[in-house]
Amino acid sequence: MLENSIARLGEYLLNISGGNLIVVSFYAGLFVAIMTTLGSLLAIFSNKLPDWGIDVSLSFAAGVMIVASFTSLILPAIEFTNSFTPAGIGILLGILLIYAIDRFIPHEHLVKGYEGPKELKDKLRVVWLIVLAIVIHNLPEGLAVGTSIVFDLRTGIITAIAIGIQDFPEGAVVSLPLATLQKKRLQPILMGSLSGIAEMVMVLVGAVFFTAFRSLLPYGLGLAGGAMLYVTVKEMIPEIYKREENELYVTLGFFIGFYVMLFLDSMLG
């Protein structure tokens, strides 16, 4: 039943988009941006949420991203060419891309603290450093949605749904710490929305680029998959376990996200 619903949704989006996958990608990007914004609205209730909520939100997102990296990106890239080489090169490029962004763009994690050029540490407010960290997390997610839509519409829709679901708690991850730090509500919500808009931009970038250069699509799928894996393994998992608190909840959150993405992906079978 869900498979039929996804197929009908794909047909509907193609119809209202005039068969243009870039327009479909715009709608998908708008969806993930809205989901991020809705999550950021939780800042209104920041004083009523448990302390472990942020870690569980991140772990849920990590579970989704781990599965999506393989089922929606890396494995389709290998199947597209019946060769590991383009996917392998793409994975390496994705890792190097996020490493460079991580290395040279200043940002601050909730637990690990500041990363980036030391000379910029005191020149940006903490609020912007936290937002930049989440934007870096969101870039490969947006790229994954746009690239997978160009590869296969059903795969792209499933990826967009899964990324949108995990963007809801990610929006909260942006807004809740800022609301606590600033004792405000409006600005944290706007910052969460900004991270969603950045992700939407990357959806469109991926769709436009790989529509124009379709021969590079398997490299793009690998790149998005490698970038998501790098962010998940290097940034998100160490972040959620470093406090060594609420490990059971965190682990459960990860596997719930894992199962959600795996279930959605099974709809392609």
N, C-alpha and C positions, 0 to 999 in steps of 0.2 A: 504493500500500500504506500509506504513512504517512498519507495523507488518510483512508483507511478506519479506521485506528487512532485518529485524532483524533476522527472521528465516533463510533466506539464508546466512546471515553473520555467524550465529551460525554453520550451516552445513559446510560452507567453512573453518572456523577456526578449527572445529573438523577434517576435512579432512587433512588439512596441518599439523595438530598436531598429526596425527595418533590416534585420539580418546583420547589423553591424556589431561585431564583437567588442569594439572599443566602447560603444554606447552601453552594451551589456556590462562591461567592466566598470563604467561610471556608476551604474546602479549598484553593482557589487561593492564598489568603494564607498558609496554613500551608505550602504547597509552597515559596513564595518565601522564607519565613522560615527553613525548614529548609536550603534551598540556601545562604543567606547564612551560616548557622551552620556548615555543612560547610566553606565557604570559610575561615571564621575559624579553623578547626582547623589550618590551615596554619601558624599561629603556633608550633605545636609544632616545626616544622622551619625556623623563621625563619633560622637560621644557615647553612642549606644551600641557600637559594634565591638566584638571581642578583639583582643590584641592579636590573636592568631589569624585573624581574617585575611590580612595582607599576605602572609606566608602561604596560606592555603590557596588564595587566588593565584599567586605566582606558580604554585606547584600544579594547579589545574591547567594553567596555560602551558606549562612545560610539557605536561602529558600530551596535550593536543599537538604541540609543535613537533615532538619527537616522532609521533606516528605520521603526521602530515608530511614531514621531511622525506620519509621513505615512500609512503603509499601514493601521495599526490604529486611528488616531484622526482625523486631519484630513480625509483623503479620505472615510472613512465618514460624517463629520459633514456634509460637503458633499452626498454622495449621499442622506443621510437626508432632507434638505429640498429638494434640487435648488437650493440657494442657497448662495452663499459667506458671506452676512452672519452667520448664527449661528456658523458656524465661525470667521470672522474676529474676531467679538466675543469668542468663547471663547479664541482664541489670545492676544488682547491681555490678557484677564483673567488667563490663566495666567502670562504674562510679568510682569505687575504683581504678582501674588501672590508669585512666587518672588523678585522683586526686593525686595519689602517684607520677606520673611523673611530674605533675604540681607543686607539693610541693617540690620535691627534685632535679629537674633539673633546673638550672638557665636559665631564658629567660626574654625577655623584650617585652612588648606590646607597640604599637604605642601611645596609649592614657593612659592605666592603669599604664604603667611603668614597673619597675622591679618586678619579682616574682621568688621565689626560695630561697636557703640558702643565708643569708645575707653575710656570710664570703666569698662567691664567686663573689659577685657583682662587685668588682673592679679588679677581676683577668681575666675576659673575656672582649674582646672588644665589643662595642655596636653592631657591625655588626653581630657577632656570636650570641649574645643574641636574636636579632631579628629573625635570621634564625632558631634558636632553637625553638622559639615560633611558627613559621609556621610549622616546622617539627612536633611538638606536635599536631598541628591541623590536619596535614596530616596523621598521624599514623592510626587513626580509619577509615579514608576514604579508605586507602589502604587495611586494614583488611576487610572492608565491601565488596570491590570488590572481593577479593580472596575467602572469605567465601561464598558470594552469587553465585559465579560461581560453586563452588562445590555443593551447594544446588540445583541449577537449572540454566542451561546454559543461557536460555533466560533472566531470572531475572538478572543474572550476567552481561550479555552484556548490558542490559539497565542501570544497575547501573554503569558500566564502562563508558558508553557514557555520562551519567549525571554527574558523578564525573569528567570526562575529560573536559566537557564543563565548569564546575565551577572551574576547576584547571587553566584554562586560566587566568581569573582575579586574582586567588590566586597567580599565578606566578608573576603577576604585583604587587601584594601587597607586595611580598618579595623584588622585584628589585627596584621599584620606590622610596621608602624611603631611601634605601641604596644609590641609585644614587644621590639623593638630599643631603644626608649627606656627601658623599665622593667626590662628583663632578667627579665621574668616571662612566664608562659604563661597562667595561668587567667584573669586579669583581661582581657587582650586578647581572649580567646575570648568571654568574657561580653559585652564591649562590642560585638563583632561581632554576637553574637546579638541584642543590644538594638536595633541598627540594623535587623535583619531583622524584629523584632517591630513596630517603628515602621512599616515598610512594610506589614506585614500589617494593621495598624490602618487605614491609608489605603485598602487594598483594600476593607475592610468599609465605611468611610465613603463611598467612591464608590458602592458597590453599593447601600447603604441609601438614600442621598440621591437617586440617580437612578432608583431603583425607585419612590420616593414621588413624585418630580417628573419623570416621564418626558418631559414636554413640553420640559424643559430639557436633555434628553440631548445634542442636537447642540452646545449651548453647553459642556456638560461634556466631550464628546470633544475639542472645540477647546481647552478650558482645559488638559486633561491633555497634549495635544500641544504647546501653546505652552510649558507649564511644562517639559516634557522637552527641548524645543529650547533653551530659555533655559539650563537647567543644562548641557546638552551644549556649546553654543557659547561661553557666557560663562565657565563654570567648568572643565569637564573638558578640553576641547581645549587651552586655554592652559596648564592645569596639566601636561599630559603632554608638551608641546613646549617649555616654558620652560627646562628644563635643557639643551636642545640636545644631548642624548646619546641614543644608541641609536635615532635617528630612523627607521631602516629597520624595526627590530623594532616600534616604536610604530605606524608606518603599516601594516605587515602586520597587526598586531593589530586595528586599526580596520577594515580591509577584511574580515578573517575574521568579525568581528562583524556587519558590513554584510551579508555573504553569508549568514550563518546566519539572520538575521532575514528577509532577502528570500526565502530558500528556504522557510522555515516559512510565510511569508505566501502563497507561491505555492500552498500546499496548499488555499487557498480558491478557487482558480481552477477 
